[in-house]
Amino acid sequence: MTKSIEIVPTLAGVAQPVVTRRSLMEIAGVSLVGTVFLGAAGCAAAASDKATFPHVDTGPVAPETVAGIAVGTLGGGTKPIYVTRPGSRDPIEHTVADTLFWGDIMMEHATFFAMLMPGAELAAPRGEAERFQKRFADHLARLRGSQMQPRDLAGLHSSTIELTRAFIDYKKTMQHAQETGRYRTLVWPSFFDHTRKEAERFVRRIEQLGRGDVTYARAEVVPFWADKMEEHALFIAQLLDPDEQALIGAADGASKTFAKLEANPGDGGADKAVASIIDFKTAAEKGIRTGQIQSIIHPALADHVRREAVRFKDELSRAA
């Protein structure tokens, strides 16, 4: 549907131009013309307007040094996206980059949980989420303040896994509490489940690096991230204002694309699908941050899911 917002007459009674929903969306980088985002699957989405999104170049890996270790970053959001330098086979570099990226993701999970647990009756689980946020922040601060040596690797692996497993237990407990009505937060059970799976994958990755294996396998990367991108799209569709019909349609189309990719990870559509979801999430983040797209999505959450999509693209480029 198309909304028109009338501007109060100014300039000696001369009415200013009507600002339409279309022009607001274009400010956010979204064009309400052409075809809705479909990704690789080409499934139709019903909407009175269709949305297309400008292509986003995630750019080359930029060098950075953290804890005395050379790593890389990808930009385009409010935070750097930590990766390793192209071709790196160094377990220390991979450990530092993965801990910086996933540790920050875990910290943000805790922040989102706390935001979505208002009121005195949720003070206890909210307080626990806030403590996890601080524990991950402290963990990352200690890493940044260190000078990593090979002898330090096992200790970093152990402390990272211990902290993340504790957070996994919290997520499991909270999912069950939400499902059974013990707690009535604003966190969907599926969001607790979604974030738990990301934490479990983080633990598996650190365990893999502890064995000296830095590789990515396409057979693991594509199904894992396709599932996460599908769920992101479903979450976005549910959190947009009901008037945002074009974007809701785009999100629904994206969820179908990634559901098909997860079911058929070897069909060759991953690269095109991930490029499209980055374009969609980048436009959505900009529109949400500037108030041009109406939703109950916090800008930090919009940036969070965008960074994960960029990380998917990076891992895909490195996968055997």
BELBEL-V965060 format. One record per backbone hydrogen bond with DSSP energy under -0.5 kcal/mol. NH is the residue of the N-H (numbers start at 1). CO is the residue of the C=O. E is the energy in kcal/mol with one decimal. If there is no record, write none. Layout:
NH,CO,E ; NH,CO,E
This chain:
3,1,-0.5 ; 5,19,-2.6 ; 6,4,-0.6 ; 10,14,-1.5 ; 14,10,-0.9 ; 14,11,-1.3 ; 15,13,-0.6 ; 19,5,-1.6 ; 20,18,-0.7 ; 21,3,-2.4 ; 24,20,-1.9 ; 25,21,-2.2 ; 26,22,-2.0 ; 27,23,-1.5 ; 28,24,-1.2 ; 29,26,-1.4 ; 30,25,-2.6 ; 31,52,-2.3 ; 32,30,-0.5 ; 33,31,-1.1 ; 41,38,-0.8 ; 42,38,-0.7 ; 52,31,-2.2 ; 54,29,-1.1 ; 58,56,-0.7 ; 62,73,-3.0 ; 64,71,-1.9 ; 66,69,-2.5 ; 67,144,-0.6 ; 69,66,-2.2 ; 71,64,-3.5 ; 72,83,-2.5 ; 73,62,-2.0 ; 74,81,-1.9 ; 75,58,-0.5 ; 81,74,-2.7 ; 82,80,-0.7 ; 83,72,-2.4 ; 88,85,-2.3 ; 91,89,-0.6 ; 94,90,-2.3 ; 95,91,-2.4 ; 96,92,-2.6 ; 97,93,-2.6 ; 98,94,-2.7 ; 99,95,-2.4 ; 100,96,-2.3 ; 101,97,-2.3 ; 102,98,-2.7 ; 103,99,-1.9 ; 104,100,-1.2 ; 105,101,-1.8 ; 106,102,-2.7 ; 107,103,-2.2 ; 108,104,-2.2 ; 109,105,-2.2 ; 110,106,-2.1 ; 111,107,-1.8 ; 112,108,-2.9 ; 113,109,-2.5 ; 114,110,-2.3 ; 115,111,-2.2 ; 116,112,-1.7 ; 117,114,-1.3 ; 122,119,-1.1 ; 123,120,-1.7 ; 126,122,-2.3 ; 127,123,-2.6 ; 128,124,-1.9 ; 129,125,-2.2 ; 130,126,-2.5 ; 131,127,-1.9 ; 132,128,-2.1 ; 133,129,-2.3 ; 134,130,-2.0 ; 135,131,-2.5 ; 136,132,-2.6 ; 137,133,-2.1 ; 138,134,-2.8 ; 139,135,-2.2 ; 140,136,-2.4 ; 141,137,-2.1 ; 142,138,-2.5 ; 143,139,-1.9 ; 144,140,-2.6 ; 145,141,-1.8 ; 146,143,-1.5 ; 148,67,-2.3 ; 152,149,-2.1 ; 153,149,-0.5 ; 153,150,-1.3 ; 156,152,-2.0 ; 157,153,-2.7 ; 158,154,-2.5 ; 159,155,-2.4 ; 160,156,-2.3 ; 161,157,-2.5 ; 162,158,-2.4 ; 163,159,-2.0 ; 164,160,-2.4 ; 165,161,-2.7 ; 166,162,-1.7 ; 167,163,-1.7 ; 168,164,-2.2 ; 169,165,-2.2 ; 170,166,-1.7 ; 171,167,-2.4 ; 172,168,-2.5 ; 173,169,-2.5 ; 174,170,-2.7 ; 175,171,-2.3 ; 176,172,-2.2 ; 177,173,-2.3 ; 178,174,-2.4 ; 179,175,-2.6 ; 180,176,-2.2 ; 181,177,-0.7 ; 181,178,-0.5 ; 182,177,-1.3 ; 183,177,-1.6 ; 186,116,-2.8 ; 188,186,-0.6 ; 191,188,-0.7 ; 192,188,-1.7 ; 193,189,-2.3 ; 194,190,-2.5 ; 195,191,-2.4 ; 196,192,-2.0 ; 197,193,-2.2 ; 198,194,-1.5 ; 199,195,-2.0 ; 200,196,-2.6 ; 201,197,-2.0 ; 202,198,-2.0 ; 203,199,-2.1 ; 204,200,-2.3 ; 205,201,-2.3 ; 206,202,-2.3 ; 207,203,-2.6 ; 208,204,-2.3 ; 209,205,-2.4 ; 210,206,-2.0 ; 211,207,-0.8 ; 211,208,-0.9 ; 212,209,-1.7 ; 213,208,-1.9 ; 214,212,-0.7 ; 218,216,-0.5 ; 220,217,-1.8 ; 221,217,-2.9 ; 222,218,-2.1 ; 224,220,-1.8 ; 225,221,-2.4 ; 226,222,-2.6 ; 227,223,-2.0 ; 228,224,-1.7 ; 229,225,-3.0 ; 230,226,-2.4 ; 231,227,-2.1 ; 232,228,-2.6 ; 233,229,-2.3 ; 234,230,-2.0 ; 235,231,-2.7 ; 236,232,-2.9 ; 237,233,-2.3 ; 238,234,-1.6 ; 239,235,-1.3 ; 239,236,-0.6 ; 240,236,-1.4 ; 241,294,-2.4 ; 244,241,-2.5 ; 245,243,-2.2 ; 248,244,-2.5 ; 249,245,-2.4 ; 250,246,-2.0 ; 251,247,-2.7 ; 252,248,-2.5 ; 253,249,-2.3 ; 254,250,-2.2 ; 255,251,-2.3 ; 256,252,-1.8 ; 257,253,-1.9 ; 258,254,-2.3 ; 259,255,-1.9 ; 260,256,-2.0 ; 261,257,-1.9 ; 262,258,-2.5 ; 263,259,-1.8 ; 264,260,-1.7 ; 265,262,-0.6 ; 267,264,-1.7 ; 273,269,-2.2 ; 274,270,-2.8 ; 275,271,-1.8 ; 276,272,-2.0 ; 277,273,-2.2 ; 278,274,-1.9 ; 279,275,-1.8 ; 280,276,-2.3 ; 281,277,-2.8 ; 282,278,-2.5 ; 283,279,-2.1 ; 284,280,-2.4 ; 285,281,-2.8 ; 286,282,-2.2 ; 287,283,-2.4 ; 288,284,-2.8 ; 289,285,-2.6 ; 290,286,-2.1 ; 291,287,-0.6 ; 291,288,-0.7 ; 292,287,-1.7 ; 293,287,-2.0 ; 296,239,-2.4 ; 298,296,-0.5 ; 301,298,-0.9 ; 302,298,-2.0 ; 303,299,-2.3 ; 304,300,-2.0 ; 305,301,-2.3 ; 306,302,-1.3 ; 307,303,-2.5 ; 308,304,-1.7 ; 309,305,-1.5 ; 310,306,-2.0 ; 311,307,-2.2 ; 312,308,-2.2 ; 313,309,-2.0 ; 314,310,-2.2 ; 315,311,-2.8 ; 316,312,-2.6 ; 317,313,-1.8 ; 318,314,-1.0 ; 318,315,-0.6 ; 319,315,-1.2 ; 320,216,-2.7
